């Protein structure tokens, strides 16, 4: 009896297995019940297609140490607070300006104080600090707060609106500072840290990667601007402007300048001025008193398929020369319209931004090797760069000079002052003695724009303009900082 039960149990189990296999075959054939014994059963999902263990997630690579980079840099990034006095638009402003004109004394009528915040990077142990021009532009007072909570007054050494760089200085010694890295060697995908003071939160460090290089975001608004930024996804917000972008070695590779945002806060795209540009501008300001702009002497266009075909180029690369300016260095070296610039000093340039960044690292008088394509053939040109006036001269800013004919001490305007007043030239009166300008009611801070119809921007311009009129009269045109324009004539 026991053996019979045992046999029955095994029989039922075997039958169940057969039925289960049969049902599996039916469902694997779409439930049709058709079965072809010559076909091997197939699973609807193959094991090799599952890839359960092959998924990869973004993570920090082994050996990348943000701690050392943060600790070695955070004390060299400062908080900047600025105050600017702004005159309000009112009925009394007109009479205030008239009072300035008649009596030569500054008017301090309806005014209000504006406060701004930003960041800066200490570049030397004796107090030179770099920041964005837009952080300190127009500031009457600048206060710097260090990571150890010390506060110091700072003065503007020089500015360059075309690169949005400003150099300020505090009187101190043995300060922690950052060293420049080579921004040309920075690679897309490289890890970076952004250090600054967003929302007045001192010493904030965020991490990300370099998303792109030579990015043109069209924010500087000047034909001679070097609008070429390092793009990163490190979090940057208001107050980070002027702060540091560093690599994991703690080297300064950029100055944070802008974010792309619809809301005014970080949305994933941040931009920094390349360190090689910053270094050159800072060096210019310290050595010459103002930035030295170098130009190839060409009008250029972005390459497209049509221009590539015209130039006999198989690939769409380089920057197209629409015109080689007659008095420019490129034309003198033999370059022509229709040539395509491929490299500057062995550095590939495929966009206008890349070309401007490459040339922006040199001064007037420097010679650069330019590789260009002409009708399918590559040619090397040795181009000597020139300044905006078409010469190779490096112009050093004159601090002050006295003009006896006018009876005034004059100072050349800084780049930031020209940008502030929306003018391209001018000489500012900083002291008035007995002479024709005082008798004409002209006081301190008056800006001379033209004399005898000629623009003046330096001592040589002024002397040339004074002698330009053969008659005994001299015509002076200028403005006060409040925008009031004045024109008058006097006899020599």
HUVENKA-V456212 format. One record per residue. RES is the residue in one letter. PSI is psi in whole degrees, -180 to 180 (none if undefined). Layout:
[[RES & PSI] [RES & PSI]]
This chain:
[[X & -48] [X & -38] [X & -36] [X & -42] [X & -41] [X & -44] [X & -40] [X & -41] [X & -48] [X & -35] [X & -44] [X & -41] [X & -43] [X & -40] [X & -38] [X & -40] [X & -42] [X & -45] [X & -41] [X & -41] [X & -42] [X & -46] [X & -38] [X & -41] [X & -39] [X & -49] [X & -30] [X & -15] [X & 28] [X & 16] [X & 13] [X & -23] [X & -6] [X & 140] [X & 124] [X & 107] [X & -13] [X & -16] [X & 141] [X & 140] [X & 142] [X & 144] [X & 144] [X & -27] [X & 121] [X & 141] [X & -37] [X & -16] [X & -10] [X & -41] [X & 45] [X & -35] [X & 5] [X & -3] [X & 138] [X & 143] [X & 147] [X & 128] [X & 161] [X & 126] [X & 151] [X & 137] [X & -14] [X & 120] [X & 102] [X & -23] [X & -48] [X & -44] [X & -41] [X & -46] [X & -32] [X & -8] [X & -27] [X & -31] [X & -12] [X & 4] [X & 129] [X & 161] [X & 136] [X & 127] [X & 128] [X & 151] [X & 135] [X & 132] [X & 122] [X & 129] [X & 133] [X & 153] [X & 117] [X & 172] [X & -35] [X & -18] [X & -38] [X & -46] [X & -29] [X & -45] [X & -39] [X & -38] [X & -39] [X & -43] [X & -44] [X & -39] [X & -6] [X & 15] [X & 140] [X & 147] [X & 132] [X & 63] [X & -136] [X & 116] [X & 157] [X & 154] [X & 129] [X & 138] [X & 134] [X & 162] [X & 153] [X & -163] [X & 166] [X & 164] [X & 125] [X & 128] [X & -14] [X & 157] [X & -12] [X & 15] [X & 9] [X & 131] [X & 130] [X & 143] [X & -174] [X & 145] [X & -38] [X & -13] [X & -39] [X & -2] [X & 127] [X & 6] [X & 137] [X & -31] [X & 138] [X & 125] [X & 130] [X & 130] [X & 126] [X & 169] [X & -24] [X & 13] [X & 6] [X & 141] [X & 138] [X & 149] [X & 142] [X & 153] [X & 153] [X & 125] [X & -43] [X & 162] [X & 162] [X & 92] [X & -27] [X & -18] [X & 0] [X & 41] [X & 138] [X & 146] [X & 123] [X & 170] [X & 141] [X & 154] [X & 100] [X & 171] [X & 156] [X & 44] [X & 149] [X & 142] [X & 164] [X & 153] [X & 150] [X & 138] [X & 179] [X & 103] [X & -21] [X & -28] [X & -6] [X & 138] [X & 145] [X & 131] [X & -9] [X & 141] [X & 139] [X & 160] [X & 139] [X & 127] [X & 129] [X & -158] [X & 64] [X & 140] [X & 33] [X & 19] [X & 103] [X & 146] [X & 56] [X & 132] [X & 129] [X & 155] [X & 153] [X & -165] [X & 164] [X & 118] [X & -32] [X & 164] [X & 161] [X & 45] [X & 126] [X & 115] [X & 8] [X & 53] [X & -11] [X & -21] [X & 37] [X & 138] [X & -28] [X & 6] [X & 145] [X & 86] [X & 76] [X & 107] [X & 154] [X & 124] [X & 137] [X & 158] [X & 12] [X & 140] [X & 122] [X & 134] [X & -177] [X & 133] [X & -20] [X & -17] [X & 128] [X & -6] [X & -177] [X & 140] [X & 117] [X & 155] [X & 179] [X & -7] [X & -2] [X & 16] [X & 143] [X & 117] [X & -5] [X & 160] [X & 118] [X & 134] [X & -33] [X & 161] [X & 153] [X & 114] [X & 142] [X & -15] [X & -11] [X & -5] [X & 170] [X & 133] [X & 16] [X & -9] [X & 119] [X & 155] [X & 142] [X & 146] [X & 128] [X & 140] [X & -33] [X & -35] [X & -45] [X & -47] [X & -43] [X & -44] [X & -44] [X & -44] [X & -41] [X & -47] [X & -43] [X & -42] [X & -38] [X & -8] [X & -12] [X & 158] [X & 148] [X & 110] [X & 130] [X & 144] [X & 142] [X & -32] [X & 44] [X & 153] [X & 131] [X & 160] [X & 151] [X & 143] [X & 144] [X & -179] [X & -40] [X & -45] [X & -35] [X & -43] [X & -40] [X & -36] [X & -2] [X & 31] [X & 134] [X & -33] [X & 155] [X & 93] [X & 164] [X & -176] [X & 129] [X & 133] [X & 111] [X & -34] [X & 135] [X & 115] [X & 134] [X & -41] [X & 10] [X & 166] [X & -34] [X & -46] [X & -40] [X & -32] [X & -7] [X & 5] [X & 150] [X & 164] [X & 142] [X & -18] [X & 154] [X & 118] [X & 123] [X & -36] [X & 150] [X & 116] [X & 49] [X & 14] [X & 117] [X & 139] [X & 117] [X & -3] [X & 163] [X & -38] [X & -44] [X & -39] [X & -46] [X & -39] [X & -41] [X & -46] [X & -31] [X & -10] [X & 4] [X & 167] [X & 162] [X & 136] [X & -21] [X & 144] [X & 134] [X & 148] [X & 122] [X & 119] [X & 124] [X & 156] [X & 131] [X & 111] [X & 45] [X & -6] [X & 141] [X & 139] [X & 140] [X & 129] [X & 138] [X & 104] [X & 128] [X & 119] [X & 152] [X & 166] [X & -176] [X & -22] [X & -1] [X & 13] [X & 169] [X & 10] [X & 137] [X & 118] [X & 123] [X & 133] [X & 129] [X & 135] [X & -64] [X & 156] [X & 151] [X & 136] [X & 116] [X & -37] [X & -38] [X & -23] [X & 34] [X & 154] [X & 131] [X & 155] [X & 138] [X & 144] [X & 144] [X & 166] [X & -37] [X & -36] [X & -40] [X & -42] [X & -40] [X & -42] [X & 1] [X & 47] [X & 160] [X & -10] [X & 171] [X & 155] [X & 128] [X & 135] [X & 120] [X & -12] [X & 139] [X & 125] [X & -178] [X & 122] [X & -171] [X & -35] [X & -40] [X & -42] [X & -25] [X & 3] [X & 13] [X & 131] [X & -171] [X & 151] [X & -5] [X & 140] [X & 116] [X & 120] [X & -42] [X & 148] [X & 125] [X & 36] [X & 1] [X & 136] [X & 141] [X & 136] [X & -5] [X & 179] [X & -42] [X & -43] [X & -43] [X & -47] [X & -39] [X & -43] [X & -37] [X & -30] [X & 4] [X & -29] [X & 124] [X & -21] [X & 178] [X & 0] [X & 150] [X & 126] [X & 127] [X & 131] [X & 137] [X & -168] [X & 157] [X & 160] [X & -24] [X & 1] [X & -8] [X & 123] [X & 142] [X & 140] [X & 132] [X & 164] [X & 151] [X & 162] [X & 141] [X & none]]
